[in-house]
Each structure stands twice: as structure tokens, then as C-alpha cells.
Amino acid sequence: MSTGKGIKRMKNTPVLYEETKKQRGVMLTDTAWKTAVIKAREKGISVSEYLERLLRGVTALP
């Protein structure tokens, strides 16, 4: 996902949200994971970002 022209990502500095992301562990079935991968690819974003938007309730997933 692009942060926009001229905005450089820096470690431990939030870009898209007011807080940084941390690595987490989630248990999913193969079916759920494959579905998340497909949906994320359709929208041109990572699975991590797809799940973030889904759980935050962002209604307009690009």
C-alpha cells in the first residue's frame, strides 16, 4: 500500500494509523487464510492491512 508521494516509511513510526503495528499470531483455517489472501490481492493490499481495515470497520475497502 502506498503512503503517498514524498512520505517515507520509517521503522516504529506510524504512517497509516496513529499507532504502529506489532507482530501477532492468529490461528485460521486454510479456507479462511486463502479467502483473506484472495480478498487482499483483489484490493491490492496486504493480508495484514486487509484484516486491519476489516476489524476497524472500514466500510470502503478499496
Backbone hydrogen bonds, N-H to C=O, Kabsch-Sander energy under -0.5 kcal/mol:
donor,donor_aa,acceptor,acceptor_aa,energy
7,I,4,G,-1.7
8,K,6,G,-0.7
13,T,10,M,-1.7
28,L,26,V,-0.6
33,W,29,T,-2.4
34,K,30,D,-2.7
35,T,31,T,-2.1
36,A,32,A,-2.3
37,V,33,W,-2.5
38,I,34,K,-2.4
39,K,35,T,-2.7
40,A,36,A,-2.4
41,R,37,V,-2.4
42,E,38,I,-2.3
43,K,39,K,-1.3
44,G,40,A,-0.7
44,G,41,R,-0.7
45,I,40,A,-2.4
50,Y,46,S,-2.6
51,L,47,V,-2.7
52,E,48,S,-2.3
53,R,49,E,-2.6
54,L,50,Y,-2.4
55,L,51,L,-2.8
56,R,52,E,-1.9
57,G,53,R,-0.7
57,G,54,L,-0.6
58,V,53,R,-2.5
59,T,57,G,-0.7
61,L,59,T,-1.1
